[in-house]
Amino acid sequence: MKIISKIKEIASMFIKQDLSYSGFTWASMAVNILGIIVTYYIWMAVYGSKTEMHGMSKNQMITYIILSGVLLSGVQWMLNLYISQLIQSGGIAMELLRPIDFQLSLFSARLGGFVSYTVIQCIPVLIVSSLIFGISPPKSVICALLFVISLLMAIGITFFIEFCVGLIAFYTNSTWGLQHMKDAILFFSTGAVIPLAFFPGWLKSIIVILPFKDIVYTPVSIYMGIVTGEQAIKAMFFQLIWLILFFFISRVFFKFAIKKITVQGG
């Protein structure tokens, strides 16, 4: 119970922190909407007079563009840069001395960040985008429920990936270059910009076996009913496998990285 109360306390602290930066919130919201608009017109140009491509109708693509744009911004947290900054400032020493596991503390903050993002950015962006372009509801109540579960696992997978990248700062003191590499990989291979159905066969066969598709493509495809029934359960099963695998990798990596820490500043 003490751990749960600590998680709630840390999460609520980050929610309050996010709510206090209204200027950043408005700017982020504008950038998110602008990104959706640009992506929309690119795909409409690709479709042209066609109503369907690679088994996806033009209306489905509109929903996919909006959801994937919102989700990619929501699941990422730039955690690796945060860890790098803690090391460079010397703040990592205080974080490691807290009476709560460092990773659990960061995950609690991540939950708070996602809640605040959902309330002050995700919902408004979805409303505005829906009014401008229109967005289809979930294929069914079951799809909506599975989508939520899949989304939570996607957040967990992204968190552990970013945490592992951040731990490299224990060795290098900076992850700036890795941050851009990670962003490029996620931007391309999550299906946030290009659905998997549009990839050439050889590339699709590679991306399918990687965990990155489970960050955006899997939850969105479940929401839209692109994958249903046994296919949806199978996709979520692989999500769960990746989530557990990355959790253990991050824990083992942390035990080794903590021995190499070099504190700067403070």
Steps between C-alpha positions, in 0.01 A plus 500: 500500500790737575638447153161574341465820702849606391412430136183710533692782669771514232246471219282780643807719544585471130136560402506827695834588345368447146185699573710797616671542159205624296719665234681177425168314491351735240816488290513119510133480411550730200800298379304176535204634301730647235676164464165326450393757240824464302483119511134512397567699183799284408291184520205655319740586217623140501144366480392751238175381345534152649270404785710206619866398500659183643172404663461833681228744396554875492275547805694236690824674413367828643422329831839328492683830443330671793534214748860414411603866519348539845630167630860547386518826692333346803709185541837676468640687799866574411592309814856438385568874481356544848737235639791660315416839650484350850850359455643822356348714775586261782133456586528125438670464841190627681270290284689182583487581872120530506310225690343377175648311208637737235323325213171478690525871581548584132214270398271669754594836351434356154149396601433850630636649180275279288191589702569872465577456127170318449298771674667820380626395156369168369129565549508860363708392197261213429200734524654763270621238250162331502323828429738577213541158338266260680605189688332161512399351838647165614386204292326356807493519879739204513738680264487807724580293810785312331630832365533642852685190622724501193571872548608446861740227390631730225577765764685239706706379201597856408590580861738204532660572161559864597623393843758266344615775263521739795717257696768536233556848647650324804785413264503800262342780714284596199244330275429791264605309187322184611185705564486604134577147385224361722252761375583418138450127559171550683376755245556254216448151639206553737265552207417849627553658158472204262270207587663159474277406206683758285849364565663276238484132587864453601498806727164415652625150588785661696288760680237243597749307716629817673333655807462850356177428310335420834544860614260658250385267222369222723272712724374709207430193284307346789296819546415510130422130475782436251595209724219331693423182689789255522727735304449775756562263792815370328626854438443593865669179613816602315466847655496339843806289415695808391386689810624227734823456303586871504417519870755231584757646260461842661539358851815306414645795308428732793689276743808516279465869406468619860854373564638726225333824602705821490326796666570847364407840638281534816 
